[in-house]
Amino acid sequence: MTFWTLEHIKGVCGGTWLARPEGAGPIEGVSIDSRTIRPGQVFIAIKGEKHDGHAFVDGAVRAGAGMVVVSDAKAAGKVGVPVLLVADTGQALLKLAQAYRRTLDTTRVIAVGGSNGKTTTVNLIHQVLGRTLRGTASPKSFNNAVGVPLTILNAKRGDQYLVCEVGTNAPGEILPLTRAIEPDIAVITSIGREHLEGLHSLQGVVQEEVSLLTGLKRSGVAIVNADAPGLMESARPLIAGEGRQMLSFGFSEKADLRLTSTEQTPDGLRLCLNGRTWFSLPLLGLHNASNAAAAVAVARRLGVAQEEIEKGLAGASGPPMRLEQIAAGGVRFINDAYNANPESVLAALKTFGEVFGSVPGVRRVVVLGDMLELGEQAPDLHREVGEALGACTWADHVILVGRLSLFAADRAMRTLSAERVTLLEDVEGPGAARAAGLLRPGDVVLLKGSRRMGLERIIDARKAISPPMLAGAEVKPDKGGPPVAKR
């Protein structure tokens, strides 16, 4: 049966025809963006938080859409292509993805969830597998009720693997996504205090994240972090029976793939699994050693040769704004400002201190923004981060951004002198310029905060007020330092 026929799409999505013109052209693929739609694709008008796709139906058709799916009959008008009216376009997209996934019978499907490290782990898996296999992976952080279906629908029939990132903000969001993905392999990277506004507690986070495993196919494997509190215990009942297995990774002695040794330098990591096999990874942070171990577990499950795994990790690059190193205006930024929760902030501080804390002749600046979506626990969790920040004796200057960061400042300034701390309401316009103006050539600067804080504006502001560095030049530590941080 051909998947991309009008009647099959209607059968999957439900609904009624508003228009069914004769002689409709060939259809293949789905888009929700009139700016990037390709001729022949189905345009599904999704109602988002900021934009309603129904406002762009005409533009999508002018760009070549072969069919339109809407939930508002008036928005469709007379566009000259088949128009299907459904109750909920988001559900139509999910149903279409679930049906399409079931046509990928020769594709090994991998789902990646967890509180931190999802996008990095997806990238590592894709870069390792992609050396010898054909496949598709989630672009950027396509991990929600729209991004996951689009990732599935972007897969090609001949793909040998598909990697889907799965995120959540509230209870019950992962369940319909994992049912659509039906993973052969499900990875849970970590458990941390994320999105507590919706998930309420660490136990709530565990329950939501392990629901990823309910979609696991028969004979599938769950690959979970042995260091994550309560994760393995919660995972076991969900994978019992039907030939499913659990494989663990991490620093814990319980881990099947145990990180027995790590070495960290400004250029990246070396990590050893089970005391036998060493890998190099050009990313910062011991948490990325765990992400790499998860990628190794997936690659071995898919039969990738050891040599190819080693080469894939050694040549890997991280996603933007995850401990990404950027030179601007004579300053070396460590941009980890894609998002933030307590665990990821503490990990970033630890990494920054281990890598740059003892480098001679370098001024170390920490810029922390608010951690959002933490609900009633937000003040206490910011105080916890503030205490950790106060213990960072290597920090030469600290810039705290946002209203919630005042709670962090209260604790940090019990040990850090007032002249070492700057408080900013935001980094929009004047705030970004002020922060950038506090920096000096040769500084190494950590940026860490929630996405909506926009700390990367400081990089742009620095570029604007300081002449660019010489082409190819980098801010690097002296030849002799720092010592390798080992675990």
matplotlib code that plots the C-alpha trace (Angstrom):
import matplotlib.pyplot as plt

x = [0.0, 1.2, 1.4, 1.1, -2.4, -5.3, -7.6, -4.9, -4.0, -7.7, -8.1, -5.2, -6.1, -9.9, -11.9, -13.9, -13.0, -13.7, -12.2, -11.3, -10.5, -9.9, -6.5, -4.6, -0.8, 1.4, 1.9, 4.8, 5.9, 4.6, 5.4, 4.0, 6.0, 4.9, 8.4, 10.2, 7.5, 8.4, 6.2, 3.8, 4.0, 1.0, 0.7, -0.7, -1.9, -0.7, -2.0, 1.1, 1.8, 3.0, 1.6, -1.5, -0.7, -4.2, -3.0, -0.4, -2.5, -2.6, 1.2, 1.8, -0.4, 1.4, 4.7, 3.5, 1.6, -0.2, -2.8, -3.9, -5.1, -7.0, -9.2, -10.7, -12.9, -13.0, -9.2, -9.0, -10.9, -10.7, -7.1, -7.3, -5.8, -7.4, -8.4, -9.1, -10.9, -10.0, -10.9, -7.3, -4.4, -1.8, -3.4, -3.6, 0.1, 0.8, -1.5, 0.2, 3.7, 2.6, 1.3, 4.4, 6.7, 5.0, 6.2, 9.8, 10.1, 13.8, 14.7, 16.1, 14.3, 16.0, 14.3, 16.4, 14.9, 16.1, 16.5, 19.8, 22.0, 19.3, 20.4, 24.1, 23.4, 21.3, 24.1, 26.7, 24.6, 24.0, 27.6, 28.8, 26.2, 26.4, 29.9, 28.7, 24.9, 22.2, 19.9, 18.0, 18.1, 16.1, 17.2, 18.1, 15.8, 12.7, 11.5, 7.9, 4.4, 5.2, 9.0, 8.8, 6.2, 8.1, 11.3, 9.5, 8.0, 11.4, 12.8, 13.4, 12.2, 15.8, 17.1, 18.9, 18.3, 16.2, 17.0, 14.2, 14.7, 11.8, 11.2, 8.6, 7.3, 4.4, 3.1, 1.7, 3.5, 6.0, 3.5, 1.8, 5.2, 6.8, 3.7, 4.2, 7.9, 7.7, 11.4, 13.6, 16.1, 15.1, 17.8, 17.3, 20.3, 19.8, 17.3, 17.3, 15.1, 13.6, 10.3, 9.1, 6.4, 4.7, 6.4, 6.4, 9.1, 12.1, 9.9, 7.5, 10.4, 11.4, 7.8, 7.5, 10.9, 10.6, 7.3, 9.5, 10.0, 6.3, 6.6, 9.5, 9.0, 9.3, 12.9, 13.8, 16.5, 16.3, 19.7, 19.6, 21.9, 22.9, 23.9, 20.4, 18.5, 15.6, 15.8, 16.9, 14.4, 11.6, 12.6, 12.7, 8.9, 8.2, 10.4, 9.6, 8.7, 8.5, 12.3, 13.1, 16.4, 18.0, 21.5, 23.0, 25.9, 27.6, 30.1, 28.3, 29.7, 26.3, 26.7, 27.1, 29.1, 31.1, 33.1, 36.2, 38.4, 38.1, 40.6, 39.5, 41.5, 40.4, 40.3, 37.9, 37.7, 39.3, 37.1, 37.6, 34.8, 35.1, 38.8, 39.6, 38.5, 39.5, 37.7, 38.5, 35.7, 36.3, 33.6, 33.9, 32.2, 32.3, 28.5, 29.4, 31.4, 28.1, 26.4, 29.3, 28.8, 25.1, 26.1, 28.6, 25.9, 23.6, 26.3, 27.3, 23.7, 23.5, 26.7, 29.0, 32.6, 34.8, 37.1, 34.2, 32.8, 36.2, 36.5, 32.9, 33.4, 36.8, 35.4, 32.1, 30.9, 28.4, 25.2, 25.2, 25.0, 26.0, 29.4, 30.1, 33.4, 33.2, 35.8, 34.5, 36.2, 39.3, 37.1, 36.7, 33.0, 31.9, 28.3, 26.1, 23.0, 20.6, 18.8, 19.3, 18.1, 20.0, 21.9, 23.0, 24.2, 26.2, 27.7, 28.6, 30.3, 32.2, 33.4, 34.4, 36.3, 38.1, 39.1, 40.0, 40.2, 44.0, 45.0, 47.5, 47.1, 43.4, 40.5, 37.5, 34.0, 30.8, 27.5, 24.4, 20.8, 17.6, 16.6, 12.9, 9.9, 10.9, 7.7, 7.5, 10.9, 12.6, 13.9, 15.4, 17.0, 18.6, 19.9, 21.4, 23.2, 24.3, 26.0, 27.8, 28.8, 30.1, 32.4, 33.9, 37.0, 38.5, 35.8, 37.3, 34.0, 30.4, 27.4, 24.0, 21.1, 17.4, 15.0, 15.4, 19.1, 18.9, 18.3, 21.5, 23.3, 22.2, 24.0, 27.0, 27.8, 28.3, 31.7, 32.3, 33.1, 30.7, 33.1, 33.3, 29.6, 27.4, 23.6, 21.6, 17.9, 18.3, 20.6, 18.3, 19.9, 21.7, 22.1, 24.0, 26.2, 26.9, 27.8, 30.0, 31.7, 32.8, 34.8, 38.5, 40.6, 41.9, 38.9, 37.3, 33.5, 30.9, 27.3, 24.6, 20.9, 17.4, 16.7, 14.4, 17.2, 19.0, 22.5, 24.1, 23.2, 26.4, 28.5, 26.9, 27.4, 31.0, 31.5, 29.9, 32.1, 35.5, 37.4, 37.3, 40.1, 42.7, 41.5, 42.3, 43.4, 42.2, 42.3, 44.3, 45.9, 49.6, 51.6, 52.2, 48.6, 46.1, 46.7, 44.5, 41.5, 41.1, 38.4]
y = [0.0, 3.5, 5.6, 9.1, 8.9, 11.2, 8.5, 6.8, 10.1, 10.7, 7.2, 7.8, 11.3, 11.1, 14.1, 15.2, 16.7, 20.4, 20.2, 17.2, 18.6, 16.1, 15.7, 16.5, 16.2, 13.7, 14.0, 13.0, 14.4, 16.8, 20.4, 22.8, 25.8, 27.7, 29.2, 25.9, 23.7, 21.7, 21.1, 18.1, 18.1, 18.1, 21.4, 20.8, 24.0, 23.7, 26.1, 27.1, 29.4, 32.2, 31.5, 29.8, 27.8, 28.6, 32.1, 30.7, 28.3, 30.5, 31.0, 27.2, 26.5, 29.2, 27.5, 24.2, 22.4, 19.4, 19.1, 21.0, 19.7, 22.3, 22.4, 25.8, 25.5, 29.3, 29.5, 27.1, 29.2, 28.1, 27.1, 24.7, 21.7, 19.0, 20.3, 17.9, 19.2, 17.5, 18.2, 18.7, 19.2, 18.3, 14.9, 14.5, 15.1, 12.6, 9.9, 10.3, 10.0, 6.8, 5.2, 6.2, 4.8, 1.4, 1.4, 1.7, -2.1, -2.2, 0.9, 0.6, 3.4, 5.0, 7.3, 9.5, 11.1, 12.5, 15.7, 16.8, 15.7, 14.7, 16.7, 16.0, 12.3, 12.3, 14.1, 11.7, 8.7, 10.1, 11.0, 7.5, 5.5, 7.8, 6.7, 3.3, 3.4, 5.5, 7.3, 10.3, 12.2, 14.9, 18.3, 20.8, 20.0, 18.7, 16.9, 17.9, 17.0, 18.7, 18.0, 14.3, 13.5, 15.7, 13.8, 10.5, 11.8, 13.0, 9.5, 7.8, 4.3, 3.0, 4.4, 1.9, 4.0, 6.9, 8.8, 10.7, 13.2, 13.2, 16.0, 17.0, 19.9, 18.2, 14.7, 12.7, 14.4, 11.6, 8.8, 9.6, 10.4, 7.0, 5.2, 6.9, 6.2, 2.6, 2.5, -0.5, 1.2, 3.7, 5.8, 7.8, 10.1, 11.5, 12.5, 16.0, 18.7, 20.0, 21.6, 21.3, 23.8, 20.9, 17.8, 19.0, 16.8, 14.6, 11.6, 13.2, 13.7, 10.0, 8.8, 11.0, 10.1, 6.4, 6.5, 6.6, 2.8, 2.0, 2.3, -0.1, -2.8, -6.5, -7.6, -3.9, -2.6, 0.2, 2.0, 4.0, 6.0, 4.0, 7.3, 8.8, 8.5, 6.0, 5.5, 1.8, 0.8, 2.5, 1.2, -2.5, -3.1, -1.3, -3.5, -6.9, -9.6, -9.9, -10.3, -6.7, -6.0, -3.2, -2.0, 0.7, 3.1, 5.6, 6.0, 3.7, 0.3, -1.1, 0.1, -2.4, 0.1, 1.7, 4.8, 3.7, 6.7, 10.1, 12.8, 16.4, 19.2, 22.4, 20.4, 17.7, 14.4, 11.0, 8.2, 4.6, 2.0, -1.0, -0.5, -1.7, 0.6, 4.3, 6.9, 10.5, 13.1, 16.8, 18.1, 19.6, 18.2, 14.9, 14.6, 14.3, 11.2, 9.7, 10.9, 9.2, 6.0, 6.0, 6.5, 3.6, 1.3, 2.2, 1.7, -1.7, -2.8, -1.9, -3.8, -0.9, -1.9, -0.6, 1.3, 3.2, 4.0, 5.4, 7.5, 8.7, 10.0, 11.5, 13.5, 14.5, 18.0, 19.2, 21.0, 24.8, 26.4, 23.3, 24.2, 25.6, 27.5, 30.8, 33.5, 37.1, 40.4, 38.8, 36.8, 33.0, 32.2, 28.8, 29.1, 26.7, 28.9, 26.7, 25.8, 25.4, 23.4, 22.9, 19.8, 21.2, 24.5, 22.6, 20.4, 23.5, 25.1, 21.9, 21.6, 25.2, 25.1, 21.8, 23.0, 26.6, 27.0, 26.7, 28.3, 31.0, 34.5, 34.1, 35.9, 33.6, 35.1, 33.2, 34.6, 32.8, 33.6, 32.5, 28.8, 29.0, 26.6, 25.4, 26.4, 26.9, 25.4, 28.1, 30.3, 27.4, 25.9, 29.2, 29.5, 26.0, 27.2, 30.3, 28.2, 26.2, 29.4, 30.8, 27.8, 28.6, 30.3, 30.3, 32.7, 36.2, 37.8, 36.7, 38.3, 37.2, 38.0, 38.0, 38.3, 34.7, 35.1, 37.4, 34.3, 32.9, 36.2, 36.1, 32.9, 33.5, 36.8, 35.2, 34.1, 36.2, 39.8, 42.4, 43.8, 40.4, 40.2, 42.2, 42.0, 42.6, 42.6, 41.3, 41.2, 42.9, 46.0, 48.0, 44.9, 43.0, 46.0, 46.4, 42.8, 42.8, 46.0, 44.2, 41.7, 42.1, 40.6, 37.2, 36.5, 33.0, 33.4, 30.7, 31.5, 29.4, 30.1, 29.2, 29.7, 32.7, 34.6, 35.0, 35.2, 34.7, 38.4, 39.1, 37.5, 39.7, 42.8, 41.9, 41.7, 45.1, 46.9, 45.3, 44.7, 41.1, 38.7, 38.0, 35.3, 31.9, 33.2, 31.6, 32.4, 29.5, 28.7, 28.8, 25.9, 24.4, 24.5, 23.5, 20.1, 17.3, 16.8, 13.1, 11.0]
z = [0.0, -0.9, 2.3, 0.7, -0.9, -0.1, 1.1, 3.3, 4.9, 5.6, 7.0, 9.4, 10.5, 10.4, 9.5, 6.5, 3.1, 2.7, -0.8, -2.9, -6.4, -9.2, -10.6, -7.5, -7.8, -6.1, -2.3, -0.1, 3.2, 5.8, 6.8, 9.3, 8.0, 4.9, 4.6, 4.1, 2.6, -0.5, -3.5, -2.9, 0.9, 3.2, 5.1, 8.6, 10.2, 13.8, 16.5, 18.5, 21.4, 19.2, 15.8, 14.3, 11.2, 9.8, 9.0, 6.6, 4.6, 1.5, 1.6, 2.0, -1.1, -3.1, -2.1, -3.5, -0.8, -2.3, 0.5, 3.6, 7.0, 9.1, 12.2, 11.2, 8.1, 7.6, 7.4, 4.5, 2.0, -1.7, -2.2, -5.1, -3.3, -1.2, 2.3, 5.2, 8.2, 11.5, 15.1, 16.2, 13.8, 16.4, 16.9, 13.1, 12.9, 15.7, 14.2, 10.8, 12.4, 14.3, 11.1, 9.2, 11.9, 11.4, 7.7, 8.9, 9.5, 8.6, 10.7, 14.2, 16.1, 19.1, 21.6, 23.9, 27.0, 30.3, 32.3, 30.8, 27.9, 25.5, 22.5, 23.0, 23.3, 20.2, 18.4, 19.6, 18.6, 15.2, 14.6, 15.6, 13.8, 10.7, 10.0, 8.7, 8.7, 7.0, 9.3, 10.5, 13.9, 15.5, 14.3, 17.0, 20.0, 18.1, 21.2, 21.8, 20.5, 17.2, 16.9, 17.6, 14.8, 12.4, 13.1, 12.5, 9.2, 8.1, 8.2, 4.9, 4.1, 3.5, 6.8, 9.0, 12.2, 13.4, 16.6, 18.3, 21.2, 23.6, 26.1, 28.7, 30.8, 32.5, 33.5, 30.6, 27.8, 27.0, 26.9, 23.6, 22.0, 23.0, 21.7, 18.3, 18.3, 19.4, 20.1, 19.6, 22.0, 24.7, 26.4, 29.6, 30.0, 33.5, 36.2, 37.7, 39.1, 35.8, 35.1, 38.7, 37.9, 36.1, 37.4, 41.1, 42.6, 41.7, 42.0, 39.5, 37.1, 37.5, 36.8, 33.7, 32.3, 32.8, 30.9, 27.8, 28.3, 28.0, 24.2, 24.0, 21.4, 22.2, 22.5, 22.9, 25.2, 27.8, 28.2, 31.5, 33.6, 36.7, 38.5, 38.3, 41.6, 41.5, 37.7, 37.5, 40.2, 38.4, 35.0, 35.8, 36.2, 32.9, 30.8, 32.4, 29.9, 26.1, 25.8, 26.8, 28.5, 30.5, 30.1, 32.4, 32.1, 34.4, 37.1, 39.5, 40.3, 39.3, 35.7, 32.9, 31.0, 33.8, 33.5, 35.4, 34.5, 32.9, 32.0, 31.2, 29.5, 27.8, 24.6, 25.7, 27.5, 27.6, 29.1, 29.9, 30.0, 32.3, 32.8, 29.3, 26.4, 26.1, 24.0, 23.2, 23.0, 22.1, 24.5, 27.9, 31.1, 32.9, 32.3, 28.6, 29.5, 30.6, 27.3, 25.4, 27.3, 26.3, 22.7, 22.9, 24.3, 21.4, 18.8, 20.2, 20.2, 16.5, 15.7, 15.0, 15.1, 18.0, 15.7, 14.1, 17.6, 18.6, 15.4, 15.7, 19.2, 18.5, 15.6, 17.3, 17.7, 20.4, 19.7, 20.0, 23.4, 25.3, 26.8, 23.3, 23.1, 21.3, 20.9, 20.8, 21.4, 23.0, 25.4, 25.4, 26.2, 27.4, 26.2, 28.1, 28.1, 26.1, 29.3, 33.0, 36.1, 39.3, 38.2, 34.9, 36.6, 39.2, 36.5, 34.5, 37.5, 38.3, 34.7, 34.4, 37.7, 36.8, 33.3, 33.9, 37.7, 37.9, 34.6, 35.3, 34.0, 33.1, 34.7, 35.3, 35.0, 35.8, 34.4, 35.8, 34.8, 36.4, 36.3, 35.2, 35.5, 39.0, 40.6, 44.4, 44.9, 42.8, 45.7, 47.6, 44.5, 43.5, 47.1, 46.6, 43.5, 45.3, 48.0, 45.3, 43.6, 46.8, 47.1, 43.7, 45.1, 41.6, 40.3, 39.8, 39.0, 39.1, 37.1, 38.2, 35.9, 36.8, 39.7, 40.9, 40.9, 43.8, 46.0, 44.6, 45.3, 48.9, 49.5, 47.2, 48.8, 52.2, 50.9, 47.8, 48.4, 47.0, 44.5, 42.9, 42.2, 39.8, 39.7, 36.5, 36.0, 32.5, 29.5, 27.0, 25.5, 28.2, 30.4, 27.8, 27.1, 30.7, 31.2, 28.1, 29.4, 32.6, 30.6, 29.6, 26.8, 28.0, 30.2, 30.2, 30.7, 31.6, 30.5, 32.1, 32.4, 31.2, 27.5, 28.0, 29.8, 26.5, 28.0, 24.6, 24.0, 26.0, 23.3, 20.6, 22.9, 23.3, 19.6, 19.2, 21.7, 21.1, 17.9, 16.7, 17.4, 14.7, 12.3, 13.6, 17.0, 20.2, 23.8, 25.2, 28.6, 29.0, 27.6, 31.0, 32.4, 33.5, 35.0, 33.7, 35.8, 36.5, 38.1]

ax = plt.figure().add_subplot(projection="3d")
ax.plot(x, y, z, "-o")
ax.set_aspect("equal")
plt.show()
